[in-house]
Amino acid sequence: MIAENLKKIEERIEAACRRCGRARESVRLIAVSKTKPAEAVAEAYAAGQRLFGENHAQEIVAKKPLLPEDIRWHFIGNLQKNKVKYLVGSVEMIHSVNSEGLAAQIEKQAAKCGLVQDILLEVNVAGESSKQGAAPEALLSLLRFCDSQPHLRLCGLMAVAPFTEDPEESRPYFIRLREMRDGLKPALRDPDAFRELSMGMSGDFETAVEEGATLVRVGTSIFGARNTMK
Ligand SMILES: *Cc1c(COP(=O)(O)O)cnc(C)c1O
């Protein structure tokens, strides 16, 4: 079932790439396994999937030892500062950096571990009060702060578009995020590293690919519905 779902998603990503003339390798699929057991992750792994996304630090801590070591974990959820220590050194990328306080904590932990942590800045692209990201107006100063931290590598932007049944409604937000990335890039210490756009979920990942997503985060369409709202 999971293998079959992955195959379908793969075909849809390929088709979206073809439609807009992008190379398939320019988009990576993150299988969002939050709330799903390690067995489900193992099933996706057996089908060739290596990139997985989680939104609770405890879940990564619990699942990681049960699974192959070459899985690459991406943290995509709201991150509390006291959980940073569980993630730095364990996850390939943290998508949800939304404040200087959080960035400073990641910097501190990365320095302690002697590594550079890849991060994305999460943007509240539609200004929704229910969403976590940094307000677009606050982005430049957050960006400057992160860029000045020696143990953080700024790799791009992440957003969750407002919930909708119609993926076309997400398109303007995806375009806005891409324009923000392109606009901010030249200001950075390492502009070439700032190339990721983490956007698109089960309901709108094809639209996201059409608008330049480099990381799509797909859960339900791979693993099925979740029992809890997470
Ligand atoms: C849960 C989650 C996803 C995956 O959502 P689906 O609709 O199940 O594909 C993507 N991004 C974030 C930030 C999430 O929390």
Ligand as a Chemical Component Dictionary entry (heavy atoms), coordinates in Angstrom:
data_LIG
# 
_chem_comp.id                   LIG 
_chem_comp.type                 NON-POLYMER 
_chem_comp.pdbx_formal_charge   0 
_chem_comp.three_letter_code    LIG 
# 
loop_
_chem_comp_atom.comp_id 
_chem_comp_atom.atom_id 
_chem_comp_atom.alt_atom_id 
_chem_comp_atom.type_symbol 
_chem_comp_atom.charge 
_chem_comp_atom.model_Cartn_x 
_chem_comp_atom.model_Cartn_y 
_chem_comp_atom.model_Cartn_z 
_chem_comp_atom.pdbx_ordinal 
LIG C1 C1 C 0 1.665  17.153 8.553 1  
LIG C2 C2 C 0 2.452  18.097 7.758 2  
LIG C3 C3 C 0 2.633  17.908 6.382 3  
LIG C4 C4 C 0 2.003  16.760 5.601 4  
LIG O1 O1 O 0 0.652  16.991 5.442 5  
LIG P1 P1 P 0 -0.287 16.046 4.536 6  
LIG O2 O2 O 0 -1.442 16.902 4.211 7  
LIG O3 O3 O 0 -0.627 14.881 5.386 8  
LIG O4 O4 O 0 0.489  15.651 3.343 9  
LIG C5 C5 C 0 3.420  18.814 5.699 10 
LIG N1 N1 N 0 4.002  19.865 6.327 11 
LIG C6 C6 C 0 3.848  20.075 7.652 12 
LIG C7 C7 C 0 4.508  21.246 8.272 13 
LIG C8 C8 C 0 3.067  19.207 8.397 14 
LIG O5 O5 O 0 2.924  19.441 9.711 15 
# 
loop_
_chem_comp_bond.comp_id 
_chem_comp_bond.atom_id_1 
_chem_comp_bond.atom_id_2 
_chem_comp_bond.value_order 
_chem_comp_bond.pdbx_ordinal 
LIG C1 C2 SING 1  
LIG C2 C3 SING 2  
LIG C2 C8 DOUB 3  
LIG C3 C4 SING 4  
LIG C3 C5 DOUB 5  
LIG C4 O1 SING 6  
LIG O1 P1 SING 7  
LIG P1 O2 DOUB 8  
LIG P1 O3 SING 9  
LIG P1 O4 SING 10 
LIG C5 N1 SING 11 
LIG N1 C6 DOUB 12 
LIG C6 C7 SING 13 
LIG C6 C8 SING 14 
LIG C8 O5 SING 15 
# 
